[in-house]
């Protein structure tokens, strides 16, 4: 089972993390330390700095769809990013409002794996 978390601003960029959940069953009489929370993770830079909000969804292993949140410098945008630094940007037009930008909170996407179907010709 994998999870995804979005960080609006870490150092100088927004980031998307994908991590594998390491679920364990608590056993009576066992003393646990922080190692029980160890998880494998990967991180990809979004290519923008969000002041607030924003979001990310992992759409494949190491591939994310991100939303820029409140970004008055670059405006609202969706990015498809990967671990190798690949970026595809879809910008939204500036909105009429107090900030003059479109704030994109979350990409709201769900990816479901399905069996491949062979079509006879």
MIKOLFI-517181 format. One record per residue (C-alpha): residue in one letter; x negated, y, z negated; chain. Coordinates in pm, whole numbers. Example, Ala and Ser with C-alpha at 12.3 -4.5 7.8 and 13.67 -1.06 7.14 Angstrom:
REM MIKOLFI-517181
<r = a, px = -1230, py = -450, pz = -780, c = A>
<r = s, px = -1367, py = -106, pz = -714, c = A>
***
This chain:
REM MIKOLFI-517181
<r = x, px = 0, py = 0, pz = 0, c = A>
<r = x, px = -138, py = 342, pz = 97, c = A>
<r = x, px = -64, py = 692, pz = -17, c = A>
<r = x, px = -136, py = 1038, pz = 110, c = A>
<r = x, px = -200, py = 1363, pz = -74, c = A>
<r = x, px = -245, py = 1715, pz = 63, c = A>
<r = x, px = -471, py = 1976, pz = -99, c = A>
<r = x, px = -382, py = 2335, pz = 5, c = A>
<r = x, px = -730, py = 2469, pz = -56, c = A>
<r = x, px = -1045, py = 2290, pz = -169, c = A>
<r = x, px = -1368, py = 2484, pz = -114, c = A>
<r = x, px = -1284, py = 2661, pz = 216, c = A>
<r = x, px = -1028, py = 2436, pz = 385, c = A>
<r = x, px = -708, py = 2238, pz = 336, c = A>
<r = x, px = -760, py = 1862, pz = 312, c = A>
<r = x, px = -563, py = 1541, pz = 360, c = A>
<r = x, px = -655, py = 1234, pz = 157, c = A>
<r = x, px = -543, py = 879, pz = 231, c = A>
<r = x, px = -587, py = 625, pz = -45, c = A>
<r = x, px = -514, py = 260, pz = -112, c = A>
<r = x, px = -305, py = 202, pz = -422, c = A>
<r = x, px = -472, py = -41, pz = -658, c = A>
<r = x, px = -177, py = -160, pz = -863, c = A>
<r = x, px = -257, py = -378, pz = -1163, c = A>
<r = x, px = -50, py = -550, pz = -1425, c = A>
<r = x, px = -117, py = -449, pz = -1784, c = A>
<r = x, px = -219, py = -751, pz = -1989, c = A>
<r = x, px = -161, py = -770, pz = -2363, c = A>
<r = x, px = -476, py = -747, pz = -2574, c = A>
<r = x, px = -691, py = -596, pz = -2296, c = A>
<r = x, px = -851, py = -255, pz = -2348, c = A>
<r = x, px = -864, py = -55, pz = -2025, c = A>
<r = x, px = -1089, py = 236, pz = -1928, c = A>
<r = x, px = -1082, py = 476, pz = -1632, c = A>
<r = x, px = -1214, py = 212, pz = -1390, c = A>
<r = x, px = -859, py = 74, pz = -1370, c = A>
<r = x, px = -774, py = 382, pz = -1157, c = A>
<r = x, px = -1047, py = 327, pz = -892, c = A>
<r = x, px = -912, py = 348, pz = -539, c = A>
<r = x, px = -1063, py = 352, pz = -192, c = A>
<r = x, px = -996, py = 681, pz = -14, c = A>
<r = x, px = -1080, py = 883, pz = 295, c = A>
<r = x, px = -1051, py = 1257, pz = 354, c = A>
<r = x, px = -1004, py = 1474, pz = 663, c = A>
<r = x, px = -1031, py = 1853, pz = 694, c = A>
<r = x, px = -718, py = 2022, pz = 830, c = A>
<r = x, px = -892, py = 2307, pz = 1011, c = A>
<r = x, px = -712, py = 2588, pz = 828, c = A>
<r = x, px = -682, py = 2743, pz = 482, c = A>
<r = x, px = -333, py = 2731, pz = 334, c = A>
<r = x, px = -258, py = 2977, pz = 56, c = A>
<r = x, px = 27, py = 2763, pz = -75, c = A>
<r = x, px = 265, py = 2485, pz = 23, c = A>
<r = x, px = 178, py = 2276, pz = 328, c = A>
<r = x, px = 177, py = 1900, pz = 351, c = A>
<r = x, px = 32, py = 1591, pz = 514, c = A>
<r = x, px = 152, py = 1248, pz = 621, c = A>
<r = x, px = -71, py = 965, pz = 729, c = A>
<r = x, px = 57, py = 840, pz = 1066, c = A>
<r = x, px = -216, py = 579, pz = 1127, c = A>
<r = x, px = -535, py = 467, pz = 953, c = A>
<r = x, px = -737, py = 787, pz = 910, c = A>
<r = x, px = -495, py = 997, pz = 1121, c = A>
<r = x, px = -273, py = 1264, pz = 965, c = A>
<r = x, px = 3, py = 1505, pz = 1066, c = A>
<r = x, px = -39, py = 1822, pz = 858, c = A>
<r = x, px = 164, py = 2141, pz = 811, c = A>
<r = x, px = -8, py = 2469, pz = 731, c = A>
<r = x, px = 224, py = 2599, pz = 458, c = A>
<r = x, px = 185, py = 2972, pz = 388, c = A>
<r = x, px = -92, py = 3081, pz = 623, c = A>
<r = x, px = -64, py = 3453, pz = 709, c = A>
<r = x, px = -397, py = 3453, pz = 896, c = A>
<r = x, px = -336, py = 3167, pz = 1139, c = A>
<r = x, px = 43, py = 3155, pz = 1122, c = A>
<r = x, px = 249, py = 2838, pz = 1093, c = A>
<r = x, px = 107, py = 2531, pz = 1263, c = A>
<r = x, px = 114, py = 2154, pz = 1269, c = A>
<r = x, px = -216, py = 1972, pz = 1316, c = A>
<r = x, px = -285, py = 1612, pz = 1407, c = A>
<r = x, px = -628, py = 1539, pz = 1256, c = A>
<r = x, px = -852, py = 1236, pz = 1219, c = A>
<r = x, px = -1156, py = 1130, pz = 1018, c = A>
<r = x, px = -1392, py = 1203, pz = 1309, c = A>
<r = x, px = -1302, py = 1574, pz = 1315, c = A>
<r = x, px = -1052, py = 1549, pz = 1601, c = A>
<r = x, px = -781, py = 1817, pz = 1583, c = A>
<r = x, px = -470, py = 1884, pz = 1794, c = A>
<r = x, px = -299, py = 2212, pz = 1698, c = A>
<r = x, px = 68, py = 2299, pz = 1759, c = A>
<r = x, px = 121, py = 2666, pz = 1664, c = A>
<r = x, px = 457, py = 2815, pz = 1577, c = A>
<r = x, px = 550, py = 3171, pz = 1677, c = A>
<r = x, px = 540, py = 3436, pz = 1406, c = A>
<r = x, px = 869, py = 3471, pz = 1225, c = A>
<r = x, px = 1045, py = 3792, pz = 1132, c = A>
<r = x, px = 1023, py = 3824, pz = 756, c = A>
<r = x, px = 833, py = 3980, pz = 469, c = A>
<r = x, px = 511, py = 3793, pz = 555, c = A>
<r = x, px = 574, py = 3788, pz = 928, c = A>
<r = x, px = 479, py = 3419, pz = 948, c = A>
<r = x, px = 645, py = 3081, pz = 968, c = A>
<r = x, px = 573, py = 2877, pz = 655, c = A>
<r = x, px = 572, py = 2505, pz = 733, c = A>
<r = x, px = 605, py = 2314, pz = 408, c = A>
<r = x, px = 590, py = 1948, pz = 507, c = A>
<r = x, px = 575, py = 1751, pz = 831, c = A>
<r = x, px = 855, py = 1514, pz = 715, c = A>
<r = x, px = 765, py = 1219, pz = 934, c = A>
<r = x, px = 807, py = 849, pz = 873, c = A>
<r = x, px = 619, py = 588, pz = 1071, c = A>
<r = x, px = 756, py = 234, pz = 1078, c = A>
<r = x, px = 562, py = -58, pz = 1226, c = A>
<r = x, px = 767, py = -277, pz = 1458, c = A>
<r = x, px = 690, py = -597, pz = 1641, c = A>
<r = x, px = 578, py = -553, pz = 2000, c = A>
<r = x, px = 833, py = -648, pz = 2261, c = A>
<r = x, px = 738, py = -801, pz = 2594, c = A>
<r = x, px = 958, py = -698, pz = 2882, c = A>
<r = x, px = 978, py = -938, pz = 3177, c = A>
<r = x, px = 938, py = -779, pz = 3520, c = A>
***
